[in-house]
Amino acid sequence: MVTDSLWTYNSPDWDDRAVTVKRGEVFTVVKDKFAVGNGHMYQIKSGLYITANPSYVRVYTK
């Protein structure tokens, strides 16, 4: 993450907030970027969803 904190979501719905995560946390993406409303999300290994907006998150590949 490149922002101080960020919401995660229980489902691919911007109104279904779960918990916040902090800068520096790293997540494993299990579902690549997909459209949700006017934005995009990733599904992460925990089953939660997170924004795919590059202003807030960075993707690293091996």
All heavy atoms as a GROMACS GRO file, in nm:
protein
  502
    1MET      N    1   0.084  -0.118   0.000
    1MET     CA    2   0.000   0.000   0.000
    1MET      C    3   0.088   0.123   0.000
    1MET      O    4   0.192   0.125   0.061
    1MET     CB    5  -0.088   0.003   0.124
    1MET     CG    6  -0.202  -0.090   0.121
    1MET     SD    7  -0.312  -0.076   0.262
    1MET     CE    8  -0.254   0.058   0.356
    2VAL      N    9   0.040   0.226  -0.064
    2VAL     CA   10   0.115   0.350  -0.068
    2VAL      C   11   0.043   0.463   0.006
    2VAL      O   12   0.088   0.576   0.004
    2VAL     CB   13   0.147   0.391  -0.214
    2VAL    CG1   14   0.241   0.291  -0.277
    2VAL    CG2   15   0.021   0.405  -0.296
    3THR      N   16  -0.065   0.432   0.072
    3THR     CA   17  -0.138   0.529   0.152
    3THR      C   18  -0.129   0.486   0.298
    3THR      O   19  -0.094   0.372   0.328
    3THR     CB   20  -0.284   0.540   0.103
    3THR    OG1   21  -0.350   0.646   0.169
    3THR    CG2   22  -0.361   0.411   0.122
    4ASP      N   23  -0.160   0.575   0.392
    4ASP     CA   24  -0.146   0.543   0.535
    4ASP      C   25  -0.240   0.432   0.580
    4ASP      O   26  -0.201   0.345   0.656
    4ASP     CB   27  -0.169   0.667   0.620
    4ASP     CG   28  -0.054   0.766   0.608
    4ASP    OD1   29   0.059   0.723   0.576
    4ASP    OD2   30  -0.078   0.886   0.627
    5SER      N   31  -0.365   0.435   0.535
    5SER     CA   32  -0.459   0.328   0.567
    5SER      C   33  -0.561   0.318   0.454
    5SER      O   34  -0.578   0.411   0.376
    5SER     CB   35  -0.529   0.354   0.701
    5SER     OG   36  -0.610   0.468   0.694
    6LEU      N   37  -0.627   0.203   0.449
    6LEU     CA   38  -0.714   0.175   0.336
    6LEU      C   39  -0.818   0.072   0.379
    6LEU      O   40  -0.787  -0.020   0.455
    6LEU     CB   41  -0.629   0.117   0.223
    6LEU     CG   42  -0.690   0.098   0.087
    6LEU    CD1   43  -0.727   0.233   0.026
    6LEU    CD2   44  -0.589   0.028  -0.004
    7TRP      N   45  -0.940   0.088   0.333
    7TRP     CA   46  -1.045  -0.009   0.362
    7TRP      C   47  -1.027  -0.135   0.278
    7TRP      O   48  -0.983  -0.129   0.164
    7TRP     CB   49  -1.183   0.048   0.330
    7TRP     CG   50  -1.236   0.138   0.436
    7TRP    CD1   51  -1.241   0.275   0.432
    7TRP    CD2   52  -1.290   0.100   0.561
    7TRP    NE1   53  -1.294   0.323   0.549
    7TRP    CE2   54  -1.326   0.216   0.630
    7TRP    CE3   55  -1.311  -0.023   0.624
    7TRP    CZ2   56  -1.383   0.215   0.756
    7TRP    CZ3   57  -1.367  -0.024   0.750
    7TRP    CH2   58  -1.402   0.094   0.815
    8THR      N   59  -1.065  -0.248   0.337
    8THR     CA   60  -1.086  -0.371   0.262
    8THR      C   61  -1.237  -0.394   0.262
    8THR      O   62  -1.310  -0.328   0.338
    8THR     CB   63  -1.016  -0.492   0.326
    8THR    OG1   64  -1.063  -0.507   0.460
    8THR    CG2   65  -0.865  -0.474   0.324
    9TYR      N   66  -1.283  -0.486   0.180
    9TYR     CA   67  -1.427  -0.507   0.162
    9TYR      C   68  -1.460  -0.655   0.171
    9TYR      O   69  -1.382  -0.739   0.127
    9TYR     CB   70  -1.472  -0.450   0.026
    9TYR     CG   71  -1.440  -0.303   0.015
    9TYR    CD1   72  -1.316  -0.261  -0.031
    9TYR    CD2   73  -1.531  -0.207   0.054
    9TYR    CE1   74  -1.284  -0.126  -0.037
    9TYR    CE2   75  -1.501  -0.072   0.048
    9TYR     CZ   76  -1.376  -0.032   0.003
    9TYR     OH   77  -1.344   0.101  -0.002
   10ASN      N   78  -1.576  -0.687   0.228
   10ASN     CA   79  -1.621  -0.825   0.243
   10ASN      C   80  -1.661  -0.888   0.110
   10ASN      O   81  -1.657  -1.010   0.095
   10ASN     CB   82  -1.741  -0.832   0.338
   10ASN     CG   83  -1.703  -0.797   0.479
   10ASN    OD1   84  -1.613  -0.858   0.536
   10ASN    ND2   85  -1.769  -0.698   0.536
   11SER      N   86  -1.704  -0.805   0.017
   11SER     CA   87  -1.749  -0.851  -0.114
   11SER      C   88  -1.710  -0.745  -0.216
   11SER      O   89  -1.669  -0.636  -0.179
   11SER     CB   90  -1.901  -0.871  -0.113
   11SER     OG   91  -1.967  -0.746  -0.095
   12PRO      N   92  -1.725  -0.773  -0.344
   12PRO     CA   93  -1.692  -0.671  -0.445
   12PRO      C   94  -1.800  -0.563  -0.453
   12PRO      O   95  -1.874  -0.550  -0.549
   12PRO     CB   96  -1.677  -0.751  -0.574
   12PRO     CG   97  -1.755  -0.874  -0.554
   12PRO     CD   98  -1.754  -0.901  -0.406
   13ASP      N   99  -1.812  -0.488  -0.344
   13ASP     CA  100  -1.913  -0.383  -0.329
   13ASP      C  101  -1.850  -0.272  -0.244
   13ASP      O  102  -1.809  -0.297  -0.131
   13ASP     CB  103  -2.036  -0.442  -0.258
   13ASP     CG  104  -2.145  -0.342  -0.229
   13ASP    OD1  105  -2.120  -0.219  -0.231
   13ASP    OD2  106  -2.258  -0.385  -0.201
   14TRP      N  107  -1.840  -0.153  -0.299
   14TRP     CA  108  -1.774  -0.042  -0.230
   14TRP      C  109  -1.841  -0.006  -0.097
   14TRP      O  110  -1.779   0.059  -0.012
   14TRP     CB  111  -1.767   0.082  -0.320
   14TRP     CG  112  -1.688   0.060  -0.444
   14TRP    CD1  113  -1.734   0.057  -0.571
   14TRP    CD2  114  -1.547   0.036  -0.453
   14TRP    NE1  115  -1.632   0.032  -0.660
   14TRP    CE2  116  -1.515   0.019  -0.590
   14TRP    CE3  117  -1.444   0.027  -0.360
   14TRP    CZ2  118  -1.386  -0.006  -0.635
   14TRP    CZ3  119  -1.315   0.002  -0.404
   14TRP    CH2  120  -1.287  -0.014  -0.540
   15ASP      N  121  -1.966  -0.046  -0.076
   15ASP     CA  122  -2.037  -0.015   0.048
   15ASP      C  123  -2.023  -0.125   0.153
   15ASP      O  124  -2.071  -0.109   0.265
   15ASP     CB  125  -2.185   0.009   0.019
   15ASP     CG  126  -2.207   0.133  -0.066
   15ASP    OD1  127  -2.135   0.233  -0.047
   15ASP    OD2  128  -2.296   0.130  -0.154
   16ASP      N  129  -1.960  -0.236   0.120
   16ASP     CA  130  -1.949  -0.351   0.210
   16ASP      C  131  -1.812  -0.353   0.279
   16ASP      O  132  -1.735  -0.448   0.268
   16ASP     CB  133  -1.972  -0.480   0.130
   16ASP     CG  134  -1.992  -0.602   0.219
   16ASP    OD1  135  -2.010  -0.585   0.342
   16ASP    OD2  136  -1.988  -0.714   0.166
   17ARG      N  137  -1.782  -0.247   0.354
   17ARG     CA  138  -1.652  -0.231   0.420
   17ARG      C  139  -1.628  -0.339   0.525
   17ARG      O  140  -1.717  -0.377   0.598
   17ARG     CB  141  -1.642  -0.095   0.485
   17ARG     CG  142  -1.633   0.017   0.386
   17ARG     CD  143  -1.621   0.148   0.458
   17ARG     NE  144  -1.598   0.257   0.362
   17ARG     CZ  145  -1.601   0.383   0.394
   17ARG    NH1  146  -1.624   0.420   0.521
   17ARG    NH2  147  -1.580   0.476   0.303
   18ALA      N  148  -1.502  -0.382   0.533
   18ALA     CA  149  -1.462  -0.484   0.632
   18ALA      C  150  -1.374  -0.419   0.737
   18ALA      O  151  -1.423  -0.368   0.837
   18ALA     CB  152  -1.391  -0.600   0.562
   19VAL      N  153  -1.244  -0.418   0.716
   19VAL     CA  154  -1.148  -0.363   0.812
   19VAL      C  155  -1.049  -0.274   0.737
   19VAL      O  156  -1.034  -0.286   0.616
   19VAL     CB  157  -1.071  -0.474   0.887
   19VAL    CG1  158  -1.165  -0.557   0.971
   19VAL    CG2  159  -0.993  -0.562   0.791
   20THR      N  160  -0.980  -0.188   0.811
   20THR     CA  161  -0.876  -0.107   0.748
   20THR      C  162  -0.742  -0.178   0.760
   20THR      O  163  -0.720  -0.255   0.853
   20THR     CB  164  -0.865   0.034   0.810
   20THR    OG1  165  -0.841   0.021   0.950
   20THR    CG2  166  -0.991   0.114   0.786
   21VAL      N  167  -0.657  -0.153   0.664
   21VAL     CA  168  -0.521  -0.205   0.665
   21VAL      C  169  -0.426  -0.087   0.662
   21VAL      O  170  -0.464   0.023   0.621
   21VAL     CB  171  -0.497  -0.302   0.547
   21VAL    CG1  172  -0.577  -0.430   0.567
   21VAL    CG2  173  -0.532  -0.239   0.414
   22LYS      N  174  -0.304  -0.109   0.704
   22LYS     CA  175  -0.206   0.000   0.720
   22LYS      C  176  -0.098  -0.004   0.612
   22LYS      O  177  -0.070  -0.108   0.552
   22LYS     CB  178  -0.138  -0.012   0.856
   22LYS     CG  179  -0.233  -0.013   0.973
   22LYS     CD  180  -0.278   0.124   1.009
   22LYS     CE  181  -0.357   0.121   1.138
   22LYS     NZ  182  -0.477   0.192   1.135
   23ARG      N  183  -0.035   0.110   0.592
   23ARG     CA  184   0.077   0.124   0.496
   23ARG      C  185   0.181   0.016   0.525
   23ARG      O  186   0.210  -0.015   0.640
   23ARG     CB  187   0.142   0.260   0.511
   23ARG     CG  188   0.262   0.279   0.417
   23ARG     CD  189   0.336   0.407   0.446
   23ARG     NE  190   0.254   0.524   0.422
   23ARG     CZ  191   0.253   0.596   0.309
   23ARG    NH1  192   0.331   0.561   0.209
   23ARG    NH2  193   0.176   0.701   0.298
   24GLY      N  194   0.234  -0.043   0.419
   24GLY     CA  195   0.339  -0.143   0.432
   24GLY      C  196   0.289  -0.286   0.437
   24GLY      O  197   0.367  -0.379   0.423
   25GLU      N  198   0.159  -0.307   0.461
   25GLU     CA  199   0.107  -0.443   0.461
   25GLU      C  200   0.111  -0.499   0.319
   25GLU      O  201   0.095  -0.425   0.222
   25GLU     CB  202  -0.035  -0.448   0.517
   25GLU     CG  203  -0.040  -0.417   0.665
   25GLU     CD  204  -0.175  -0.446   0.726
   25GLU    OE1  205  -0.226  -0.558   0.710
   25GLU    OE2  206  -0.230  -0.354   0.790
   26VAL      N  207   0.133  -0.629   0.310
   26VAL     CA  208   0.145  -0.695   0.180
   26VAL      C  209   0.040  -0.804   0.172
   26VAL      O  210   0.017  -0.876   0.269
   26VAL     CB  211   0.286  -0.756   0.164
   26VAL    CG1  212   0.298  -0.832   0.033
   26VAL    CG2  213   0.392  -0.647   0.174
   27PHE      N  214  -0.023  -0.817   0.056
   27PHE     CA  215  -0.131  -0.914   0.037
   27PHE      C  216  -0.106  -0.995  -0.090
   27PHE      O  217  -0.046  -0.945  -0.185
   27PHE     CB  218  -0.265  -0.843   0.024
   27PHE     CG  219  -0.293  -0.751   0.138
   27PHE    CD1  220  -0.264  -0.616   0.128
   27PHE    CD2  221  -0.344  -0.798   0.256
   27PHE    CE1  222  -0.287  -0.530   0.233
   27PHE    CE2  223  -0.367  -0.714   0.363
   27PHE     CZ  224  -0.338  -0.579   0.352
   28THR      N  225  -0.154  -1.117  -0.091
   28THR     CA  226  -0.147  -1.202  -0.209
   28THR      C  227  -0.277  -1.188  -0.286
   28THR      O  228  -0.386  -1.211  -0.231
   28THR     CB  229  -0.126  -1.350  -0.168
   28THR    OG1  230  -0.005  -1.358  -0.094
   28THR    CG2  231  -0.119  -1.439  -0.291
   29VAL      N  232  -0.267  -1.148  -0.411
   29VAL     CA  233  -0.386  -1.131  -0.497
   29VAL      C  234  -0.422  -1.267  -0.557
   29VAL      O  235  -0.337  -1.335  -0.615
   29VAL     CB  236  -0.357  -1.029  -0.610
   29VAL    CG1  237  -0.471  -1.025  -0.709
   29VAL    CG2  238  -0.332  -0.891  -0.550
   30VAL      N  239  -0.550  -1.307  -0.541
   30VAL     CA  240  -0.596  -1.434  -0.598
   30VAL      C  241  -0.690  -1.413  -0.717
   30VAL      O  242  -0.715  -1.505  -0.792
   30VAL     CB  243  -0.664  -1.524  -0.492
   30VAL    CG1  244  -0.563  -1.565  -0.386
   30VAL    CG2  245  -0.784  -1.458  -0.430
   31LYS      N  246  -0.742  -1.292  -0.730
   31LYS     CA  247  -0.825  -1.258  -0.847
   31LYS      C  248  -0.775  -1.125  -0.900
   31LYS      O  249  -0.781  -1.024  -0.830
   31LYS     CB  250  -0.973  -1.251  -0.811
   31LYS     CG  251  -1.061  -1.223  -0.932
   31LYS     CD  252  -1.209  -1.228  -0.898
   31LYS     CE  253  -1.292  -1.203  -1.023
   31LYS     NZ  254  -1.433  -1.197  -0.991
   32ASP      N  255  -0.726  -1.127  -1.024
   32ASP     CA  256  -0.670  -1.008  -1.084
   32ASP      C  257  -0.774  -0.896  -1.094
   32ASP      O  258  -0.894  -0.919  -1.077
   32ASP     CB  259  -0.613  -1.042  -1.222
   32ASP     CG  260  -0.504  -0.946  -1.266
   32ASP    OD1  261  -0.461  -0.861  -1.185
   32ASP    OD2  262  -0.463  -0.954  -1.383
   33LYS      N  263  -0.730  -0.779  -1.126
   33LYS     CA  264  -0.813  -0.658  -1.132
   33LYS      C  265  -0.940  -0.681  -1.213
   33LYS      O  266  -0.937  -0.737  -1.322
   33LYS     CB  267  -0.731  -0.545  -1.193
   33LYS     CG  268  -0.803  -0.414  -1.199
   33LYS     CD  269  -0.710  -0.301  -1.231
   33LYS     CE  270  -0.674  -0.295  -1.376
   33LYS     NZ  271  -0.602  -0.172  -1.409
   34PHE      N  272  -1.053  -0.640  -1.154
   34PHE     CA  273  -1.181  -0.650  -1.222
   34PHE      C  274  -1.265  -0.528  -1.188
   34PHE      O  275  -1.245  -0.464  -1.085
   34PHE     CB  276  -1.255  -0.781  -1.186
   34PHE     CG  277  -1.287  -0.795  -1.040
   34PHE    CD1  278  -1.411  -0.761  -0.992
   34PHE    CD2  279  -1.191  -0.842  -0.951
   34PHE    CE1  280  -1.441  -0.774  -0.857
   34PHE    CE2  281  -1.220  -0.856  -0.815
   34PHE     CZ  282  -1.346  -0.821  -0.769
   35ALA      N  283  -1.359  -0.495  -1.276
   35ALA     CA  284  -1.441  -0.374  -1.262
   35ALA      C  285  -1.546  -0.391  -1.152
   35ALA      O  286  -1.610  -0.495  -1.141
   35ALA     CB  287  -1.509  -0.342  -1.394
   36VAL      N  288  -1.560  -0.284  -1.072
   36VAL     CA  289  -1.665  -0.274  -0.970
   36VAL      C  290  -1.714  -0.131  -0.973
   36VAL      O  291  -1.639  -0.039  -0.936
   36VAL     CB  292  -1.612  -0.310  -0.829
   36VAL    CG1  293  -1.723  -0.292  -0.726
   36VAL    CG2  294  -1.555  -0.450  -0.825
   37GLY      N  295  -1.835  -0.110  -1.019
   37GLY     CA  296  -1.887   0.026  -1.032
   37GLY      C  297  -1.797   0.108  -1.122
   37GLY      O  298  -1.764   0.067  -1.232
   38ASN      N  299  -1.754   0.225  -1.072
   38ASN     CA  300  -1.666   0.313  -1.149
   38ASN      C  301  -1.518   0.288  -1.122
   38ASN      O  302  -1.434   0.368  -1.163
   38ASN     CB  303  -1.698   0.460  -1.118
   38ASN     CG  304  -1.834   0.500  -1.168
   38ASN    OD1  305  -1.880   0.450  -1.270
   38ASN    ND2  306  -1.900   0.589  -1.096
   39GLY      N  307  -1.485   0.182  -1.051
   39GLY     CA  308  -1.345   0.152  -1.018
   39GLY      C  309  -1.311   0.007  -1.044
   39GLY      O  310  -1.383  -0.064  -1.114
   40HIS      N  311  -1.201  -0.037  -0.983
   40HIS     CA  312  -1.155  -0.175  -0.996
   40HIS      C  313  -1.110  -0.226  -0.860
   40HIS      O  314  -1.066  -0.149  -0.775
   40HIS     CB  315  -1.038  -0.184  -1.094
   40HIS     CG  316  -1.078  -0.158  -1.234
   40HIS    ND1  317  -1.086  -0.031  -1.286
   40HIS    CD2  318  -1.115  -0.242  -1.332
   40HIS    CE1  319  -1.126  -0.039  -1.412
   40HIS    NE2  320  -1.143  -0.167  -1.443
   41MET      N  321  -1.121  -0.358  -0.841
   41MET     CA  322  -1.078  -0.424  -0.718
   41MET      C  323  -0.992  -0.545  -0.750
   41MET      O  324  -0.993  -0.595  -0.862
   41MET     CB  325  -1.198  -0.472  -0.636
   41MET     CG  326  -1.276  -0.367  -0.566
   41MET     SD  327  -1.404  -0.447  -0.464
   41MET     CE  328  -1.458  -0.307  -0.368
   42TYR      N  329  -0.920  -0.591  -0.646
   42TYR     CA  330  -0.853  -0.720  -0.645
   42TYR      C  331  -0.919  -0.801  -0.534
   42TYR      O  332  -0.959  -0.745  -0.432
   42TYR     CB  333  -0.706  -0.708  -0.607
   42TYR     CG  334  -0.619  -0.631  -0.701
   42TYR    CD1  335  -0.562  -0.510  -0.663
   42TYR    CD2  336  -0.589  -0.681  -0.828
   42TYR    CE1  337  -0.480  -0.440  -0.749
   42TYR    CE2  338  -0.506  -0.611  -0.914
   42TYR     CZ  339  -0.452  -0.491  -0.874
   42TYR     OH  340  -0.369  -0.422  -0.959
   43GLN      N  341  -0.923  -0.933  -0.550
   43GLN     CA  342  -0.958  -1.019  -0.438
   43GLN      C  343  -0.826  -1.067  -0.381
   43GLN      O  344  -0.736  -1.109  -0.456
   43GLN     CB  345  -1.043  -1.137  -0.479
   43GLN     CG  346  -1.085  -1.220  -0.358
   43GLN     CD  347  -1.176  -1.336  -0.393
   43GLN    OE1  348  -1.187  -1.377  -0.508
   43GLN    NE2  349  -1.241  -1.390  -0.294
   44ILE      N  350  -0.812  -1.060  -0.247
   44ILE     CA  351  -0.688  -1.103  -0.183
   44ILE      C  352  -0.708  -1.239  -0.116
   44ILE      O  353  -0.820  -1.285  -0.098
   44ILE     CB  354  -0.635  -0.996  -0.086
   44ILE    CG1  355  -0.740  -0.955   0.018
   44ILE    CG2  356  -0.589  -0.873  -0.165
   44ILE    CD1  357  -0.692  -0.851   0.118
   45LYS      N  358  -0.598  -1.303  -0.081
   45LYS     CA  359  -0.598  -1.441  -0.031
   45LYS      C  360  -0.691  -1.461   0.089
   45LYS      O  361  -0.750  -1.567   0.104
   45LYS     CB  362  -0.456  -1.483   0.004
   45LYS     CG  363  -0.440  -1.629   0.036
   45LYS     CD  364  -0.295  -1.664   0.055
   45LYS     CE  365  -0.277  -1.813   0.081
   45LYS     NZ  366  -0.135  -1.846   0.096
   46SER      N  367  -0.707  -1.362   0.172
   46SER     CA  368  -0.792  -1.372   0.291
   46SER      C  369  -0.940  -1.385   0.254
   46SER      O  370  -1.023  -1.416   0.340
   46SER     CB  371  -0.775  -1.250   0.380
   46SER     OG  372  -0.826  -1.134   0.314
   47GLY      N  373  -0.974  -1.359   0.127
   47GLY     CA  374  -1.114  -1.360   0.084
   47GLY      C  375  -1.172  -1.220   0.076
   47GLY      O  376  -1.280  -1.201   0.022
   48LEU      N  377  -1.101  -1.123   0.131
   48LEU     CA  378  -1.146  -0.984   0.124
   48LEU      C  379  -1.111  -0.925  -0.011
   48LEU      O  380  -1.039  -0.985  -0.091
   48LEU     CB  381  -1.082  -0.903   0.236
   48LEU     CG  382  -1.121  -0.943   0.379
   48LEU    CD1  383  -1.039  -0.863   0.479
   48LEU    CD2  384  -1.270  -0.923   0.402
   49TYR      N  385  -1.160  -0.805  -0.034
   49TYR     CA  386  -1.135  -0.732  -0.158
   49TYR      C  387  -1.070  -0.599  -0.124
   49TYR      O  388  -1.092  -0.545  -0.015
   49TYR     CB  389  -1.267  -0.708  -0.233
   49TYR     CG  390  -1.331  -0.837  -0.276
   49TYR    CD1  391  -1.405  -0.913  -0.186
   49TYR    CD2  392  -1.317  -0.884  -0.405
   49TYR    CE1  393  -1.462  -1.033  -0.225
   49TYR    CE2  394  -1.374  -1.003  -0.445
   49TYR     CZ  395  -1.446  -1.077  -0.355
   49TYR     OH  396  -1.502  -1.196  -0.394
   50ILE      N  397  -0.991  -0.547  -0.217
   50ILE     CA  398  -0.920  -0.421  -0.196
   50ILE      C  399  -0.918  -0.344  -0.327
   50ILE      O  400  -0.923  -0.404  -0.435
   50ILE     CB  401  -0.778  -0.448  -0.142
   50ILE    CG1  402  -0.716  -0.324  -0.080
   50ILE    CG2  403  -0.690  -0.512  -0.246
   50ILE    CD1  404  -0.593  -0.352   0.004
   51THR      N  405  -0.912  -0.212  -0.318
   51THR     CA  406  -0.909  -0.132  -0.440
   51THR      C  407  -0.788  -0.169  -0.527
   51THR      O  408  -0.684  -0.208  -0.475
   51THR     CB  409  -0.905   0.019  -0.408
   51THR    OG1  410  -0.906   0.092  -0.532
   51THR    CG2  411  -0.780   0.057  -0.330
   52ALA      N  412  -0.803  -0.153  -0.657
   52ALA     CA  413  -0.693  -0.174  -0.750
   52ALA      C  414  -0.639  -0.040  -0.800
   52ALA      O  415  -0.557  -0.036  -0.890
   52ALA     CB  416  -0.739  -0.260  -0.868
   53ASN      N  417  -0.682   0.069  -0.739
   53ASN     CA  418  -0.640   0.203  -0.780
   53ASN      C  419  -0.490   0.220  -0.751
   53ASN      O  420  -0.448   0.213  -0.636
   53ASN     CB  421  -0.721   0.308  -0.705
   53ASN     CG  422  -0.693   0.448  -0.750
   53ASN    OD1  423  -0.582   0.483  -0.785
   53ASN    ND2  424  -0.795   0.531  -0.746
   54PRO      N  425  -0.408   0.246  -0.855
   54PRO     CA  426  -0.264   0.258  -0.834
   54PRO      C  427  -0.223   0.378  -0.749
   54PRO      O  428  -0.108   0.388  -0.707
   54PRO     CB  429  -0.207   0.266  -0.976
   54PRO     CG  430  -0.320   0.310  -1.061
   54PRO     CD  431  -0.446   0.260  -0.995
   55SER      N  432  -0.315   0.469  -0.721
   55SER     CA  433  -0.286   0.580  -0.629
   55SER      C  434  -0.279   0.530  -0.485
   55SER      O  435  -0.228   0.599  -0.398
   55SER     CB  436  -0.393   0.688  -0.640
   55SER     OG  437  -0.393   0.745  -0.768
   56TYR      N  438  -0.334   0.411  -0.458
   56TYR     CA  439  -0.342   0.357  -0.322
   56TYR      C  440  -0.264   0.227  -0.302
   56TYR      O  441  -0.222   0.198  -0.191
   56TYR     CB  442  -0.487   0.333  -0.283
   56TYR     CG  443  -0.570   0.459  -0.288
   56TYR    CD1  444  -0.664   0.479  -0.388
   56TYR    CD2  445  -0.552   0.560  -0.194
   56TYR    CE1  446  -0.739   0.595  -0.394
   56TYR    CE2  447  -0.626   0.677  -0.199
   56TYR     CZ  448  -0.719   0.693  -0.300
   56TYR     OH  449  -0.792   0.809  -0.306
   57VAL      N  450  -0.252   0.146  -0.407
   57VAL     CA  451  -0.183   0.017  -0.394
   57VAL      C  452  -0.084  -0.002  -0.508
   57VAL      O  453  -0.100   0.055  -0.616
   57VAL     CB  454  -0.282  -0.102  -0.392
   57VAL    CG1  455  -0.374  -0.096  -0.272
   57VAL    CG2  456  -0.364  -0.108  -0.520
   58ARG      N  457   0.017  -0.083  -0.483
   58ARG     CA  458   0.114  -0.121  -0.586
   58ARG      C  459   0.114  -0.271  -0.600
   58ARG      O  460   0.107  -0.341  -0.500
   58ARG     CB  461   0.255  -0.077  -0.543
   58ARG     CG  462   0.296   0.046  -0.614
   58ARG     CD  463   0.444   0.075  -0.591
   58ARG     NE  464   0.452   0.220  -0.587
   58ARG     CZ  465   0.499   0.291  -0.488
   58ARG    NH1  466   0.548   0.233  -0.383
   58ARG    NH2  467   0.498   0.421  -0.495
   59VAL      N  468   0.126  -0.318  -0.721
   59VAL     CA  469   0.133  -0.462  -0.747
   59VAL      C  470   0.276  -0.498  -0.780
   59VAL      O  471   0.340  -0.434  -0.864
   59VAL     CB  472   0.040  -0.501  -0.863
   59VAL    CG1  473   0.056  -0.648  -0.897
   59VAL    CG2  474  -0.104  -0.469  -0.830
   60TYR      N  475   0.325  -0.599  -0.712
   60TYR     CA  476   0.459  -0.652  -0.738
   60TYR      C  477   0.443  -0.794  -0.786
   60TYR      O  478   0.366  -0.871  -0.730
   60TYR     CB  479   0.544  -0.651  -0.609
   60TYR     CG  480   0.569  -0.513  -0.556
   60TYR    CD1  481   0.489  -0.458  -0.456
   60TYR    CD2  482   0.674  -0.436  -0.606
   60TYR    CE1  483   0.512  -0.330  -0.408
   60TYR    CE2  484   0.698  -0.308  -0.558
   60TYR     CZ  485   0.616  -0.256  -0.458
   60TYR     OH  486   0.640  -0.131  -0.411
   61THR      N  487   0.518  -0.831  -0.888
   61THR     CA  488   0.516  -0.968  -0.937
   61THR      C  489   0.655  -1.027  -0.924
   61THR      O  490   0.754  -0.955  -0.924
   61THR     CB  491   0.470  -0.975  -1.084
   61THR    OG1  492   0.557  -0.892  -1.162
   61THR    CG2  493   0.328  -0.926  -1.099
   62LYS      N  494   0.660  -1.157  -0.912
   62LYS     CA  495   0.789  -1.226  -0.897
   62LYS      C  496   0.854  -1.243  -1.031
   62LYS      O  497   0.796  -1.255  -1.132
   62LYS     CB  498   0.770  -1.362  -0.833
   62LYS     CG  499   0.732  -1.351  -0.689
   62LYS     CD  500   0.721  -1.490  -0.631
   62LYS     CE  501   0.689  -1.482  -0.484
   62LYS     NZ  502   0.684  -1.611  -0.422
   0.00000   0.00000   0.00000
